[in-house]
Amino acid sequence: MIGLGFASRVLLSPLGKALAAVLAVSVIAGGIYLYGHQRGAASVLQRLQSDRITILKDGRKIDEEALGADDTGLCALLGGCELPDGGDH
């Protein structure tokens, strides 16, 4: 079994200090990455939520226009179309 003296010698050696520094930097960098990732995800979710509200409001407006439109108005809302009889109403 490895004694406590061996572990302390390894940790206090230049290689042990270098490994500890690499580990510390890795933990700090990982924490910063996770923090940034969570903030970015929250930002995207917030933007999507506000865009969804805008889309729902616009959709309601479009539905009201479509329900109140006559044939020509409905065709205009759909981007233009020809009537089946070829007429122009």
N, C-alpha and C positions, 0 to 999 in steps of 0.2 A: 504494500500500500504506500502511496506517495504521501510523504509527510507535509505538514504545513510549512516547513522551512523551504522545501523545494518550490512550492507555489509562490511564496513571497519572493524567492530569488528570481523566478521567471517573471513575475509582475514588475519587479523593480529593475530588471535588466533593460538595456536599450531596446531590445526586440519587444519585450513586454509593454514598455511605454509606447512604442510605435503602434502596436496592436491595439492598445487601449485608446490611443488618439484616433485611429482609424474607426474603431467602434463608436466612439463618442461623436465623431463627425457624421458617421452613417446614421446614427440615431437622430441627430439634430436635422440633417438633411431630409430624412424620412418624415419627421414631424412637420417640417416646413412644407414638404410636398403634399402631405395629407391635408394640412390646413388650407393650402391654396386650392387643392382639388375640391374640398368641401365648399369653400367660398364660391368657386366657379360653378359648381353644380347648383348651389342655392341661387346664384345669379341667373343661370339659365332657366331654372324652374320658375323663378319670379317673372322673367320676361315671357316665357311661354304662357303663364297664367294670365298676364295682362293682355297678351295677344289673343288668347282664347276669348276673353271678355269682349275685346274689340270685334272679333269675328262673329261672336254671338249677337252683338248689337247690330252689326252690318247685315247679318243674316236675317234678323228680324225686320230690318228696314227693307231689304230686298223682298222678303215674303209679303210684306204689306203692299209693296209696289206691284208685285206679280198678281196678287189676289184682286187688286183694283184695276188691273189693266184689261183693255179690250184685246182683240186678236192682233191688231197692228202693234199695240204697245207691248204685248207679250213677245211678239217676234223681235221687236227692237231690244227687249231685255235679254233675249237669248242670242243676240248677235246678228239678227237678221235671218229671215227665212222666207221661202216662197209658200204661198197658200196653195192648197191642192188643186183648186180649179184654175190656177194661173192668174187669177184676178188680182187686182190691187185694191185692197180694202182700206 
